Amino acid sequence: MEKVLFACAENKKRSQMAEAIFNHFAKNAVAKSAGTMPAQEVDPKVKEALAEIGIAISDDIAPKKVNNEMLANANLIISFGCLVAALFPKEKFEEWQVSDPQTTEEFRTVRDDLVARIKTLIQERNF
């Protein structure tokens, strides 16, 4: 099964949303998310924004640190403009310019952007 890694610095907002959205819609692939400097906890607005569109995430979800095994096992690594691209294998690295949400409304905007991008990715790659 294909594996997608959504990577960012803190793994507390965008990458967590992307992982949940991808795993909700994909049939032939699975996603994980991780950060280079993980935060202490996932932003509560992530759960709220996802619940509004019927995607539930566990209460005990936590930021994870990216490691060499994750990088090696990923068929595709997607970041959000917050990492140094040169640190990742360029043949499987994509960068999506997605703003870092702060307010509830910004979380909704980012969520909707990620849903659209991820649905396109799933369709293009038959995930």
MIGU-828248 format. One record per residue (C-alpha): residue in three letters; residue number from 1; x, y, z. Coordinates in pm, 1 decimal, always signed. Layout:
N
R     r     k          u          v          w
R   ALA   NUM          X          Y          Z
...
END
This chain:
127
R     r     k          u          v          w
R   MET     1       +0.0       +0.0       +0.0
R   GLU     2     +124.9     +348.0      -87.3
R   LYS     3     +226.2     +572.1     +202.7
R   VAL     4     +206.7     +950.7     +223.5
R   LEU     5     +384.4    +1151.9     +492.0
R   PHE     6     +259.4    +1500.6     +572.4
R   ALA     7     +556.9    +1671.5     +734.9
R   CYS     8     +592.0    +2008.7     +900.3
R   ALA     9     +772.3    +2167.9    +1190.1
R   GLU    10     +537.4    +2116.8    +1485.9
R   ASN    11     +285.9    +1855.9    +1361.8
R   LYS    12       +6.0    +2029.4    +1547.5
R   LYS    13     -217.7    +2187.8    +1280.0
R   ARG    14     -192.2    +2148.8     +901.4
R   SER    15      -15.1    +1814.0     +890.5
R   GLN    16     -255.0    +1663.7    +1144.8
R   MET    17     -553.7    +1788.5     +943.9
R   ALA    18     -402.1    +1658.5     +620.5
R   GLU    19     -339.4    +1312.9     +769.2
R   ALA    20     -698.6    +1281.6     +891.4
R   ILE    21     -848.8    +1414.5     +567.9
R   PHE    22     -633.2    +1188.7     +351.3
R   ASN    23     -711.8     +877.8     +554.2
R   HIS    24    -1082.6     +964.1     +544.8
R   PHE    25    -1095.7     +978.1     +163.9
R   ALA    26     -816.2     +749.5      +35.8
R   LYS    27     -887.4     +386.7      -46.3
R   ASN    28     -549.5     +267.7     -179.7
R   ALA    29     -302.5     +452.4      +41.4
R   VAL    30     -249.4     +559.9     +398.9
R   ALA    31     -108.7     +880.3     +545.5
R   LYS    32      +89.7     +967.4     +853.8
R   SER    33     +204.3    +1304.4     +977.2
R   ALA    34     +507.8    +1413.8    +1174.8
R   GLY    35     +714.2    +1719.4    +1258.8
R   THR    36    +1079.8    +1806.9    +1282.8
R   MET    37    +1021.4    +1979.4    +1618.8
R   PRO    38     +689.2    +1839.2    +1746.7
R   ALA    39     +469.7    +2053.5    +1967.9
R   GLN    40     +339.7    +1929.6    +2302.5
R   GLU    41      -15.4    +1882.0    +2172.7
R   VAL    42     -237.7    +1906.5    +1867.3
R   ASP    43     -422.3    +2237.1    +1841.7
R   PRO    44     -783.5    +2177.6    +1958.7
R   LYS    45     -912.8    +2375.3    +1660.3
R   VAL    46     -797.3    +2087.4    +1436.4
R   LYS    47    -1050.8    +1851.4    +1592.3
R   GLU    48    -1323.9    +2117.6    +1579.3
R   ALA    49    -1262.3    +2202.8    +1213.2
R   LEU    50    -1259.0    +1837.1    +1109.5
R   ALA    51    -1569.5    +1749.6    +1312.7
R   GLU    52    -1761.7    +2016.7    +1121.1
R   ILE    53    -1717.7    +1808.0     +803.7
R   GLY    54    -1771.4    +1469.9     +966.4
R   ILE    55    -1410.7    +1362.0    +1018.8
R   ALA    56    -1336.6    +1244.6    +1370.6
R   ILE    57     -991.6    +1220.3    +1523.9
R   SER    58     -896.3    +1051.9    +1846.2
R   ASP    59     -877.3    +1249.7    +2168.5
R   ASP    60     -534.1    +1104.9    +2237.5
R   ILE    61     -377.0    +1206.6    +1906.6
R   ALA    62      -36.7    +1367.9    +1961.3
R   PRO    63     +236.7    +1530.7    +1754.1
R   LYS    64     +503.4    +1287.6    +1636.1
R   LYS    65     +868.5    +1340.1    +1545.1
R   VAL    66     +964.6    +1262.3    +1187.9
R   ASN    67    +1222.3     +984.3    +1170.2
R   ASN    68    +1431.1     +807.1     +906.9
R   GLU    69    +1193.6     +509.7     +891.5
R   MET    70     +898.8     +737.1     +807.3
R   LEU    71    +1102.3     +907.0     +535.2
R   ALA    72    +1221.0     +577.5     +388.6
R   ASN    73     +875.8     +417.5     +390.5
R   ALA    74     +692.3     +715.4     +240.0
R   ASN    75     +617.5     +708.6     -131.0
R   LEU    76     +533.4    +1079.2     -114.8
R   ILE    77     +628.1    +1347.7     +138.3
R   ILE    78     +425.4    +1668.8     +144.7
R   SER    79     +518.5    +1977.9     +342.8
R   PHE    80     +344.4    +2312.1     +377.5
R   GLY    81     +620.5    +2563.9     +316.9
R   CYS    82     +757.9    +2529.9     +667.9
R   LEU    83    +1052.3    +2294.5     +612.1
R   VAL    84    +1386.1    +2304.9     +433.3
R   ALA    85    +1314.2    +2105.7     +118.5
R   ALA    86    +1680.7    +2007.8      +76.0
R   LEU    87    +1656.6    +1787.7     +386.0
R   PHE    88    +1412.6    +1550.9     +214.0
R   PRO    89    +1448.7    +1310.8      -80.3
R   LYS    90    +1363.4    +1540.0     -373.5
R   GLU    91    +1223.5    +1260.4     -589.8
R   LYS    92     +933.0    +1212.2     -348.7
R   PHE    93     +896.9    +1558.7     -195.6
R   GLU    94     +619.5    +1809.1     -271.6
R   GLU    95     +561.1    +2143.4     -111.6
R   TRP    96     +212.9    +2288.2      -80.2
R   GLN    97     +186.6    +2654.5      +11.6
R   VAL    98      -78.1    +2641.7     +284.0
R   SER    99     -103.0    +2918.8     +541.1
R   ASP   100      -61.6    +2849.5     +911.7
R   PRO   101     -410.3    +2897.3    +1063.6
R   GLN   102     -466.1    +3086.4    +1387.3
R   THR   103     -835.5    +3168.5    +1410.9
R   THR   104    -1132.5    +2933.3    +1380.4
R   GLU   105    -1218.0    +3085.4    +1043.0
R   GLU   106     -859.5    +3036.7     +918.6
R   PHE   107     -874.5    +2672.3    +1029.6
R   ARG   108    -1189.9    +2626.9     +822.8
R   THR   109    -1026.3    +2790.6     +520.0
R   VAL   110     -714.4    +2572.6     +550.8
R   ARG   111     -928.9    +2261.7     +606.3
R   ASP   112    -1128.5    +2330.7     +290.3
R   ASP   113     -808.8    +2398.6      +93.2
R   LEU   114     -659.1    +2069.6     +216.6
R   VAL   115     -975.9    +1876.0     +130.9
R   ALA   116     -964.0    +2007.7     -227.3
R   ARG   117     -590.4    +1942.1     -268.0
R   ILE   118     -609.1    +1595.5     -115.0
R   LYS   119     -910.4    +1489.6     -323.0
R   THR   120     -718.6    +1597.5     -634.9
R   LEU   121     -408.3    +1408.0     -521.7
R   ILE   122     -610.7    +1093.5     -450.6
R   GLN   123     -776.7    +1110.3     -790.7
R   GLU   124     -452.9    +1183.1     -984.1
R   ARG   125     -256.8     +904.5     -814.2
R   ASN   126     -540.7     +658.1     -765.7
R   PHE   127     -494.1     +658.9     -389.5
END
